[in-house]
Amino acid sequence: MNNTLYYGDNLKIMQAKIEDKSVDLIYLDPPFNSQADYNVIFRDELGEAPPAQIKAFTDFWHWPEAVEEYERLIIEAPDRIRKVISGFYEFVGPNPLMAYLVMMTSRLLEMYRVLKPTGSLYLHCDPTASHYLKIILDIIFDKRNFQREIIWRIGWVSGFKTKAKNWVRNHDTILYYTKSDEFIFNKQYIPYKEGYKRRGEDDSPKDKPGIPIEDVWGISKEEKLTSIQIMSFSKEKLGYATQKPLALLERIIKASSNPGDIVFDPFCGCGTTIEAAEKLDRNWIGIDITYHAINLITKRLNDAFGGECDYSIIGLPEDYPSAQALATQDSYEFQWWALDLVGARPAGGVDDKKKGADKGIDGIYPFIDDMDRKSKIAIVSVKGGKTGPEHIRDLKGTVEREKAAMGILITLSPPTEAMRVEAATAGSYESEVFKKRYPKIQIISVKEYFEEGLRVKLPLHTGRSIAFKRAPRVIKKPDDSQNSLDV
């Protein structure tokens, strides 16, 4: 199969694009309420507006948006699902948590459908909702196919934090289910250290590959820490808030799939599952609903594997009508996508899409163009709606205020003649290094980009097009020892 990244709603993509019983392993780490006060998510969303603490849920899960899906489940889902969902509603009420449970139930039903009979599912969650999700999984997968509740320790701290009036929460839960009682599981071992001898034996062991991974008494605390966590100094840390360690995903993928199998991550985020699957010679499918995630994964794969990773991206605008649809559907996602057309990075970073827009700055294009090697910038503004000369004047003012070298306005439709005239009055920027003149204010429309091949004229780019660090390069090697685990 062709490895594929899908941009869009994973429920719709699973329903339309992924066949029954076609996937060997599913790992998912859906957004959940890992930071907020547990009790706050029970506030009634039909009453007062929920407080800021429930942001982890309200960014993705809103009860008004889940009502239609709830009603569909009550009508169409298997009887036991209908009963548990209606029971949750009676207990939980119409709030973000209930929306989360409804949306997850619909998606887990689809994941069960696409999973092979020998397949496995690992659901990563925290104590806020893990108990609800386990009930849903018990019904969908059958409680007899619940294999383990895996505790992933996310920190080595213990006791109390100085500012916290509670015990430190230092673990997440991974719920491990299989579709049947005949499933893939490759027992993993830690190689014996040189000179190791079994008690009472003269020779080093030759009939065993090493110590079973579940018997970890021989591993030092430091080895555990560096092999299964991302620390602030980790080379693999890309700046993505919920990034999981590559070693964690490698361990799961090695245990529950074989080379050539299909690994599926429906909430692929920064792409750790995708990189691990590619590294271990598995085929893969990833889905994410945010453009910045898809963009990050493409850069991560390029950094890690160069031109050796072959895959397709489906769902991004490929023509003017699809770009129009994206602008109508989600103005911020359109903004992120449009910035990449000119190689700009978002001004506000991934977690604050509005930050730059308040100052008239949606993106930044950094470049070096003088003998002192000092960085210069072009300001980028994105408009998905109606535009006029006033937007050019605003951009000119922003460029002057920020002491930027140039300004770029990205529009959906072609600019008016009055806009072109206004842009021309800004004059030009003269490159000291390249000995060229560039229009100081440029306009590029998405329609002209696709239909006429129009591109902006800018000095050579010197920064990353998205505000994440570069992923370390990975050298793929033949997997001579499928069951061994490097630490």
N, C-alpha and C positions, 0 to 999 in steps of 0.2 A: 504494500500500500504506500501511498504518498503521505509523508508526515504533513500535518495540517494544523495551522493556527486559524481559529475562527474568531472574528470580531462580532459580538452581539450577545443577545440573551441566550444563555445556555439551554433553557427549556425549549425554546423554539428551534434551536439548532439541533439538539438531540432528537426532537420529534421529526425534523425534516431531513437530517443529513446522516444520522448514525443508525446502522442497521441492527436488527435483533441479533443478540448473541454473537457480537463481533469484537468485543473488547475483553482482554485478559485481566487487566488490573486497573482499578479506579482509585486514585488518591484525590481527596478534596479537602480544602481548607477554606470553607466559606466564611465570609466576614461575620464576626459575632461580637458580643458585648464584653470584650476582655478587660476594659478599663473602668467601666461605669459601675456605680453602686447597684448591686444586684436588685434591690427592691424597686429602684426607680423605673425599671422597664415595665412594671405592672400599672403605671399611671394610665388612666383612660385617655386615649388619643382623641376621643370624641368630645372630651371636656376641654380643660385648659391645655395649652400647647405644652408638649413634653419639654423638660429642662435640657440644658446643653449636655448633661452627662450621658444621655442616651444616644449620642451622635453615632456611635459604632453601629447601632441598629437603624437609626433614622436616615443615615446616608443611603441605605439600601432597602430597608423594609418599612413600608408604611401601610397601616391597616386599610385605608381607603383604596389603595392600589391592589390589595390582596383580596378584597371582598368578592370580586368576580371569580377568582381562582378558588376561593373557599366554597362558593356556591357550586362550582363545577365538580369539586371533590365530593361534596355532599350528594350530588346527583349521580356521578359517573364512577366514582372510585369503588373498589371492593368493599363489601359490607363492613369488615373489621376496621378499615381505614376511615370510613364514614363515621363509625361509632367513636373512634379515638379522637378524631378531629373535632367532632361536635362536643365531645366531653372536654377537650382542652379549651374550647371556646367558652363553655360554661364556667370553667375554673379560672382561666387566664384573662378572658375579656378581650375587647377590641383595642389592642394596643400593638406596639412594634414587635414585641415578642411573639404574639399570635400571628402577625404577618410573616415573621421569620419561619415559624413552624409550618404554616400553610405553604409558603413558597418552597421550603425544603422538602416537604412531603411530595409535592408534584415532581420535583427534580429527582428525588430518590426513587420514585416509581419508574421514571425513565431510565435511571442508571441500572436498576434491576433488569429492565428489558434488554439493554444493550450488552450486559455482562454475559460472558460465556458460562456454561454450567460448571466449568472448572475454575472460574474466575474469583477474584477477591476484591473487597472494597475496604479502604481505610479512610475513616472520616475523622479529621482533626478538629477538635473543639475544646472549649474550656468549661468549667463547672457551671457557668451561667445557664447553659441550655443542654448540656450533655445528657442529663437524665431524661429530658423530653425526647431528644433525638434517639436515644436507645430504645424507648418504647416504640417509636415509629419504625425503626430498623428491625426490631423484633417481629413486627407484624409483616413488613414487606419481605424481609429475607428469611423469616421463620426463626424463632428464638433458638432452635436447635443448631442453626448455622452461625450463631454468635460464637466467635472463637476466643477473643481476648479483649480486655480493656487494657490498653498499653499506656503506661504512665511515662510521658516524656518530661524529664526534669529540665526546666529551662533556666535554672540558676543554682548555684552552690551555696547561696546565702541561707541562713537559718535564723530562727528566733524572730525578733522584731526589727523593723526599720525605725530609725529615730523619729520620723514624722508620722509613721503609721500607728494607729490605735487598734492594731489587729495582727494576726499571724501573717507572715509573708506568704503570698501565693506564688509558688515557684515550680508549678508543673502545669502542663496541658494534658488532655486526654485524647487518645487515638482509639476509636472504636473499630475493631477489626471483625468483619463478617465475610463469609464465603457464600456462594450461591447454592452449593450443595455440600455433601460430605466427601466428595471426591474433588480435591482442589490441589493446585500447585503450591508446594512449600519446599523451598531449598534450605536445608539446615545450614547455618553459617558458623564458621569457626574463626577464632583468632589464632594465627600461627604460633606454635611454641617458640619460646625464646631460645636462642642458641645455648646449647648445653643443658637444656631442660631434661630431667629424668623423672619417670614415675617413681613414686614411693615404693621401695623394695625391689626396683629393677636396676640392672647394671647399665643397659643401653638406653639411649634416647628412643622414644616411641616412633615406630615406623608404620604402624597400621592405622593411625588416626591423623587427620590433617591438622589438628590443633585442639584448642579448648573450645567447647561449644559456647556460642555467644551469650547464652543465658547464664553461663557460669562465669561471671566477670570478676571474681575475687582476685584474679591475678593482674587486673588492669589498675594502674595507678589512677588516682583522682585527676591528675593532670591530663592523662591520656583520654579519660572519659570526657573531660571538659573540652578539649580541643577537637575531638573527633565528632562531637554530636551537637555542638552549639556554635552560634555566631557571636563572637565577642566584638567589642568596639574596634579592636585592632585587626580583625579577621580580613584577609585579602579578598575573600569572596563577598564581603559586605558591600552592597550596592547603594545603600541609602533608602531602601524600600522598607516601610515601617513593619510589615508583617512577614518579612523574608525568613524562610526556614533554612536550616543548614543543608548543604548538598549531601553530607554524609548521612543524614537522617533519611532522605529520599533514596539514596543509593542502597541503604540497608533494606528498606521496604521493597524496592524494585528487585533487588537480588533475591530476596526471600520468596516473593510471590509471583515471579514471572521468569521466563527464559529468553535468551537472545532471539530476536525476531518477533516476539509477542508484541501486542498493542497495549500501550499504557495511555490512560485517559485522565486528564485533569480538567474538570469543568469550571474551576475557578483558578485559572493558572497564574494570575498575579504577576510576579516578577520572573516566573519561568524556571524555578528551581527543579520542579518535576520534569520539565521538558529537557533541561540540560542534563539531568541525571539519566533520563531515558536514552538520550542521544549518546551520551558517554558510554553507556552499557549496551549499546547496539540493540536497543529496543525500538520499535516503531512507536509513534506517539500522535496523540490528538490533544490540543489545548484550546480552551475557550475562555475569553474574558470580555466583559461588557464595556471596558474602558480602553480608549485608544492609547493612553500613555502606557498601559500594560503591554499591549501588542507591540508598541514601538520599542519598549524596553527589551522585550524578549528577542526581537529581531536583532537588536544591537548586542545583546548578551550572547546569542548564538554565533554571531559574526566574530565577536571578540574571542569566544572560547574555541571555536572550530574553524575560523576563517572561511574559506570557500568549500569546506568539506561537508557542510550540513545542507542537505537538500530538503526543501519543504515549500508548501504553498500557504498563502494567506488569503482567506476568503471572508468577505463581508465589508472590507474597506471600500470607500467610494472609488470607482474606476471610471466614472464619467460624470458629466455635469448633473444629470437628473438624480443620480445616487448621492451626490454631494448636497444637492438641494434637500433631499429627504433627510440627510443627517442634520443639516442646519435647522430644519423644522422640528426634528425629533429631540435634539439635545444641543443647545447653543454652545455649551462648554466643550462637549466632545468634538463639535465642528471646529471650535477654536484650536484645540490641541492638534487635530488632524491638519488644519490649514497651516499652522506654524511649521509643520514638518515639510511642507511644500517648498519652503525657502531655507530649510536647514536651521531654523531658529529654535531656541529652547524657551519653554514657558517662563515668564517673568516671575510668577508666584510660586513655582515648585509644584510637586505633585499633590500635596495635601492642601493647597490653598489656591484654587484656580482664580479666585476673585481678587487676590492681593494686588497683582499688577494692574488689573483693569481699572482700579480706582484712580490711578494716576494716568490713565490713557495709554498704558504699556501692557500689551498682551504677551509680547515675546522679545527676546534679545538675540541679535546675531553678532557674536564677538569676532573680531579679526585684528590682526597686527599689520600695520601699514606705515611704519616709520622706522628710521634707522636706530632708534633707541629701544625698539621691541616692546613698546608700551601698547597695551590692549586698547582698542577702540570698539565702539559698538554701533550697530544700526538698530533703531527702535522699530518694532513691528506692532501694528494694530490690525485687528481682525474684525470685520463687520459682516454679519450674515444676513442682515436685512437691507432696507433701503438706505442708500448713501447719497451724499451731496457734497458740494464744495466746502461746507462747514467742517466736514470730517478731515479734509485736507488741511484746513487752517488749524484745526485742533492738533493734528500730527506735527505740523510745522512748529507750533508752540511747544509741544512736548520735546521735540528734538532740540530746540534752543534751550529749554529749561534744563534738560539732562546733559547738555553739552555733548550730544551724540553727533556722530559724523554724518549719518544718513537716517532716513525714515522710509518705511515700507507700509503701505496700506493694502491688505488683502481683502478683496470684496467677493461676494458670490457672483454677482452679475457685472458686466462691463461697466466702467465708469462713464459718466456723462462728459460731454465736451467741456462743460464748465469746470469739472473736476480736473481734467487734463490740463486746462489753462492755468488753474490755480497751482497745480503741482509744478508746472514749468517755471513759475515765478520764483521758486525757491533756488533756482540756479543749479550748480553742479558741485560735486565733491571731487577733488583732484588727488589721485593716489600718488604718494611720494615714492613708493616702491615699484608699483606696476606702471607708472607713467601714463595713466589713463584717467579720463574723466567719466564719472558716473552721475546720473541724475540724483540730486540730493534727496528728492522725494519721488518715490516710485509707486505706481499702482499696478497690482496684478490681480486680475479677476480669475476665479476658478473656471468660469466658462471659457475664457481665452486660454487658460492653462491646458485644458483638456482638448479643446477643439482647434486651437491655432498654434499650440506648442509654445506659448509665451512663457518666458522665464525672466526672473529678476536679474539685474546686473550688479554683482557684488564682488568685492575683493575676496581672496581665498579665505575660507572659513577656518578658524583655529580652535573652536570649542566644540563640545559634544552637543548634539541636537536635542538632548533631553538631559535633565539634571540628575544623572546617576553616574556612579563610578564605572570604570571599565572592568568587565569580568575577566578573571585570570584565564590565560590560554590553556586549553585542555588538549593533550596529545592522546588520541585514542589508541589503545593497545588491544591485541587479541586477549579475550578473557580466558586465560588458560586455566584458571581456578575459579569456577563459578561460585563456589561456596566459601571462598576465603574473604576475610574482611580486613582491610588495612586500617591500622590505628596508629 
